[in-house]
Amino acid sequence: MVANDAIVRKIVSEIAESNEKFFASEANQKQLDNLRRIVPVLLEKGVDNLNLSMFDQATKTRLLETLGDEYQRKGDVGLAIKVYVLAGSRKKLQDLGKHYDSVGQVTQAINCYRLASDESSLLALGHKCLENGHIKDAMSAFVLVNDVDALNKVGDDCIGKERWEIAIEIFKASGNTQRLGQIGQRCIQTREYDLAFTALEAAGDKDGLSVLGDTALTDGKMDLAIKAYQTAGNETMIQFLKENFGKRS
């Protein structure tokens, strides 16, 4: 999925850059104005059935932009976004992202900025989401721009609010094994064993997993203890359980 997103964003960027000179030409602008008259025909045919191979890339782009505008006007925003991507129209996607942001539809705004490769808008929106307490949306934005510091800040905010599941996902995304280990230890103390295992496994904390196994064993949670010891590679305790309780790995 990530690879496909990168390809889409690259295509959008390349098309947008190749069109700049074309749109500056007065003659080409007149040609495009004439072509706009066929937009109703294009709408009737549908974007998936169009063959615009006879036009150069810039002409196709402007036709598709006009088609996308019409889809947007009619309320079919999904098709509008699809057409803007095909057109390589970064600005149209950015404008749509700003619209979604202004009406509080953050997920859609993030998607538009993502397709437009607009990292500055993603970063600004991520911080806005963080300030407003929309942690998951902030995380989505920061992951897309690979802002590790911002992700860690979101994770720390989640720790402060004891939102452990989200914090674990954030620190997994940022690669912060130290924080994951700390969450795992805290969850062992509060007997939130599933969360503890998830955090410690993500951290690669073998010592912590063995502690989890010991604590689970004390509480009579044999299956969890075995899973923790196996993940930790604690052969001594696995052998102990096998010999004394008939539990096999």
C-alpha positions as a Python dict, from the first residue, in 0.01 Angstrom:
ca = {
    (1, 'M'): (0, 0, 0),
    (2, 'V'): (283, 240, 92),
    (3, 'A'): (463, 164, -233),
    (4, 'N'): (148, 228, -435),
    (5, 'D'): (93, 561, -256),
    (6, 'A'): (449, 666, -338),
    (7, 'I'): (396, 583, -706),
    (8, 'V'): (71, 781, -718),
    (9, 'R'): (230, 1085, -554),
    (10, 'K'): (531, 1064, -790),
    (11, 'I'): (301, 1056, -1093),
    (12, 'V'): (105, 1355, -964),
    (13, 'S'): (426, 1552, -911),
    (14, 'E'): (573, 1468, -1252),
    (15, 'I'): (256, 1557, -1442),
    (16, 'A'): (216, 1883, -1251),
    (17, 'E'): (572, 1989, -1329),
    (18, 'S'): (543, 1902, -1699),
    (19, 'N'): (233, 2117, -1744),
    (20, 'E'): (365, 2452, -1620),
    (21, 'K'): (509, 2568, -1954),
    (22, 'F'): (208, 2449, -2150),
    (23, 'F'): (-44, 2645, -1945),
    (24, 'A'): (157, 2964, -1990),
    (25, 'S'): (95, 2956, -2367),
    (26, 'E'): (-190, 3179, -2487),
    (27, 'A'): (-254, 2961, -2793),
    (28, 'N'): (-277, 2647, -2586),
    (29, 'Q'): (-508, 2823, -2341),
    (30, 'K'): (-745, 2904, -2628),
    (31, 'Q'): (-738, 2541, -2739),
    (32, 'L'): (-828, 2430, -2389),
    (33, 'D'): (-1114, 2677, -2367),
    (34, 'N'): (-1258, 2522, -2682),
    (35, 'L'): (-1214, 2170, -2548),
    (36, 'R'): (-1409, 2256, -2233),
    (37, 'R'): (-1723, 2255, -2445),
    (38, 'I'): (-1706, 1876, -2469),
    (39, 'V'): (-1709, 1826, -2091),
    (40, 'P'): (-2081, 1734, -2085),
    (41, 'V'): (-2004, 1456, -2332),
    (42, 'L'): (-1718, 1334, -2114),
    (43, 'L'): (-1941, 1332, -1808),
    (44, 'E'): (-2198, 1123, -1989),
    (45, 'K'): (-1938, 873, -2104),
    (46, 'G'): (-1773, 843, -1761),
    (47, 'V'): (-1409, 881, -1668),
    (48, 'D'): (-1336, 506, -1674),
    (49, 'N'): (-1444, 483, -2037),
    (50, 'L'): (-1253, 780, -2173),
    (51, 'N'): (-973, 757, -2425),
    (52, 'L'): (-778, 1083, -2436),
    (53, 'S'): (-464, 937, -2593),
    (54, 'M'): (-493, 1170, -2894),
    (55, 'F'): (-419, 1473, -2674),
    (56, 'D'): (-85, 1572, -2528),
    (57, 'Q'): (-42, 1538, -2152),
    (58, 'A'): (-108, 1902, -2068),
    (59, 'T'): (-431, 1907, -2268),
    (60, 'K'): (-547, 1586, -2102),
    (61, 'T'): (-465, 1739, -1766),
    (62, 'R'): (-672, 2051, -1819),
    (63, 'L'): (-964, 1848, -1958),
    (64, 'L'): (-953, 1615, -1660),
    (65, 'E'): (-931, 1908, -1419),
    (66, 'T'): (-1242, 2058, -1572),
    (67, 'L'): (-1413, 1721, -1553),
    (68, 'G'): (-1308, 1687, -1189),
    (69, 'D'): (-1446, 2031, -1110),
    (70, 'E'): (-1779, 1927, -1257),
    (71, 'Y'): (-1786, 1606, -1056),
    (72, 'Q'): (-1712, 1809, -744),
    (73, 'R'): (-1989, 2056, -827),
    (74, 'K'): (-2230, 1765, -858),
    (75, 'G'): (-2121, 1631, -518),
    (76, 'D'): (-1935, 1324, -641),
    (77, 'V'): (-1613, 1408, -458),
    (78, 'G'): (-1472, 1055, -480),
    (79, 'L'): (-1473, 1071, -859),
    (80, 'A'): (-1340, 1427, -848),
    (81, 'I'): (-1038, 1314, -646),
    (82, 'K'): (-982, 1022, -883),
    (83, 'V'): (-985, 1255, -1181),
    (84, 'Y'): (-755, 1508, -1014),
    (85, 'V'): (-506, 1229, -947),
    (86, 'L'): (-526, 1118, -1311),
    (87, 'A'): (-473, 1481, -1409),
    (88, 'G'): (-173, 1517, -1181),
    (89, 'S'): (-337, 1828, -1039),
    (90, 'R'): (-162, 1896, -711),
    (91, 'K'): (-329, 2233, -664),
    (92, 'K'): (-681, 2091, -706),
    (93, 'L'): (-605, 1824, -448),
    (94, 'Q'): (-458, 2082, -212),
    (95, 'D'): (-762, 2307, -250),
    (96, 'L'): (-992, 2017, -179),
    (97, 'G'): (-784, 1929, 126),
    (98, 'K'): (-819, 2284, 256),
    (99, 'H'): (-1194, 2264, 206),
    (100, 'Y'): (-1219, 1941, 402),
    (101, 'D'): (-999, 2084, 676),
    (102, 'S'): (-1220, 2394, 704),
    (103, 'V'): (-1534, 2184, 756),
    (104, 'G'): (-1370, 1947, 1004),
    (105, 'Q'): (-1345, 1643, 776),
    (106, 'V'): (-987, 1573, 876),
    (107, 'T'): (-948, 1220, 738),
    (108, 'Q'): (-1050, 1338, 391),
    (109, 'A'): (-819, 1640, 418),
    (110, 'I'): (-526, 1414, 507),
    (111, 'N'): (-601, 1193, 209),
    (112, 'C'): (-604, 1488, -32),
    (113, 'Y'): (-280, 1631, 107),
    (114, 'R'): (-125, 1285, 88),
    (115, 'L'): (-212, 1249, -279),
    (116, 'A'): (-79, 1598, -345),
    (117, 'S'): (248, 1522, -162),
    (118, 'D'): (183, 1836, 44),
    (119, 'E'): (400, 1767, 347),
    (120, 'S'): (377, 2118, 490),
    (121, 'S'): (-3, 2103, 501),
    (122, 'L'): (8, 1753, 650),
    (123, 'L'): (244, 1871, 921),
    (124, 'A'): (33, 2177, 1002),
    (125, 'L'): (-283, 1968, 1012),
    (126, 'G'): (-113, 1710, 1233),
    (127, 'H'): (-23, 1974, 1492),
    (128, 'K'): (-374, 2116, 1472),
    (129, 'C'): (-520, 1771, 1536),
    (130, 'L'): (-285, 1723, 1831),
    (131, 'E'): (-389, 2053, 1986),
    (132, 'N'): (-756, 1958, 1944),
    (133, 'G'): (-707, 1615, 2096),
    (134, 'H'): (-760, 1422, 1772),
    (135, 'I'): (-475, 1181, 1837),
    (136, 'K'): (-540, 923, 1566),
    (137, 'D'): (-564, 1189, 1295),
    (138, 'A'): (-246, 1357, 1421),
    (139, 'M'): (-70, 1023, 1410),
    (140, 'S'): (-187, 961, 1051),
    (141, 'A'): (-53, 1298, 936),
    (142, 'F'): (282, 1264, 1113),
    (143, 'V'): (336, 910, 981),
    (144, 'L'): (288, 1035, 625),
    (145, 'V'): (557, 1302, 664),
    (146, 'N'): (780, 1066, 866),
    (147, 'D'): (809, 1321, 1148),
    (148, 'V'): (953, 1102, 1425),
    (149, 'D'): (979, 1383, 1680),
    (150, 'A'): (615, 1478, 1629),
    (151, 'L'): (509, 1113, 1652),
    (152, 'N'): (693, 1073, 1981),
    (153, 'K'): (523, 1385, 2113),
    (154, 'V'): (184, 1238, 2022),
    (155, 'G'): (283, 912, 2190),
    (156, 'D'): (387, 1091, 2509),
    (157, 'D'): (54, 1271, 2508),
    (158, 'C'): (-120, 934, 2485),
    (159, 'I'): (85, 801, 2776),
    (160, 'G'): (-20, 1100, 2985),
    (161, 'K'): (-384, 1021, 2904),
    (162, 'E'): (-331, 645, 2952),
    (163, 'R'): (-438, 569, 2598),
    (164, 'W'): (-207, 271, 2582),
    (165, 'E'): (-324, 103, 2261),
    (166, 'I'): (-278, 418, 2055),
    (167, 'A'): (54, 495, 2226),
    (168, 'I'): (183, 150, 2135),
    (169, 'E'): (87, 196, 1770),
    (170, 'I'): (252, 539, 1761),
    (171, 'F'): (579, 423, 1914),
    (172, 'K'): (580, 122, 1681),
    (173, 'A'): (551, 369, 1392),
    (174, 'S'): (830, 589, 1526),
    (175, 'G'): (1052, 296, 1625),
    (176, 'N'): (1077, 415, 1986),
    (177, 'T'): (1163, 87, 2159),
    (178, 'Q'): (1245, 261, 2487),
    (179, 'R'): (892, 397, 2523),
    (180, 'L'): (744, 62, 2415),
    (181, 'G'): (943, -111, 2688),
    (182, 'Q'): (824, 141, 2946),
    (183, 'I'): (461, 89, 2846),
    (184, 'G'): (511, -287, 2864),
    (185, 'Q'): (649, -268, 3218),
    (186, 'R'): (368, -41, 3329),
    (187, 'C'): (107, -278, 3184),
    (188, 'I'): (268, -573, 3365),
    (189, 'Q'): (227, -385, 3691),
    (190, 'T'): (-142, -321, 3623),
    (191, 'R'): (-197, -678, 3494),
    (192, 'E'): (-297, -555, 3147),
    (193, 'Y'): (-123, -853, 3000),
    (194, 'D'): (-230, -835, 2635),
    (195, 'L'): (-112, -474, 2609),
    (196, 'A'): (210, -561, 2789),
    (197, 'F'): (284, -842, 2547),
    (198, 'T'): (210, -626, 2242),
    (199, 'A'): (438, -346, 2363),
    (200, 'L'): (725, -570, 2471),
    (201, 'E'): (711, -779, 2156),
    (202, 'A'): (723, -462, 1942),
    (203, 'A'): (1016, -336, 2151),
    (204, 'G'): (1204, -664, 2112),
    (205, 'D'): (1245, -656, 2491),
    (206, 'K'): (1334, -1016, 2577),
    (207, 'D'): (1401, -940, 2943),
    (208, 'G'): (1068, -764, 2972),
    (209, 'L'): (891, -1057, 2804),
    (210, 'S'): (1048, -1296, 3053),
    (211, 'V'): (925, -1076, 3340),
    (212, 'L'): (581, -1086, 3181),
    (213, 'G'): (607, -1465, 3164),
    (214, 'D'): (701, -1484, 3532),
    (215, 'T'): (413, -1257, 3635),
    (216, 'A'): (163, -1442, 3417),
    (217, 'L'): (281, -1774, 3558),
    (218, 'T'): (233, -1645, 3913),
    (219, 'D'): (-122, -1544, 3820),
    (220, 'G'): (-195, -1885, 3674),
    (221, 'K'): (-205, -1765, 3314),
    (222, 'M'): (-5, -2054, 3175),
    (223, 'D'): (-76, -1998, 2805),
    (224, 'L'): (34, -1635, 2822),
    (225, 'A'): (344, -1732, 3017),
    (226, 'I'): (440, -1985, 2752),
    (227, 'K'): (382, -1732, 2473),
    (228, 'A'): (594, -1471, 2651),
    (229, 'Y'): (879, -1714, 2721),
    (230, 'Q'): (873, -1841, 2363),
    (231, 'T'): (885, -1489, 2220),
    (232, 'A'): (1168, -1402, 2459),
    (233, 'G'): (1357, -1716, 2359),
    (234, 'N'): (1375, -1812, 2728),
    (235, 'E'): (1462, -2179, 2683),
    (236, 'T'): (1522, -2233, 3054),
    (237, 'M'): (1165, -2145, 3152),
    (238, 'I'): (1020, -2328, 2853),
    (239, 'Q'): (1207, -2641, 2966),
    (240, 'F'): (1094, -2582, 3325),
    (241, 'L'): (728, -2573, 3222),
    (242, 'K'): (773, -2876, 3002),
    (243, 'E'): (932, -3083, 3276),
    (244, 'N'): (708, -2975, 3563),
    (245, 'F'): (373, -2909, 3402),
    (246, 'G'): (387, -3109, 3083),
    (247, 'K'): (365, -2787, 2879),
    (248, 'R'): (537, -2809, 2543),
    (249, 'S'): (648, -2523, 2327),
}
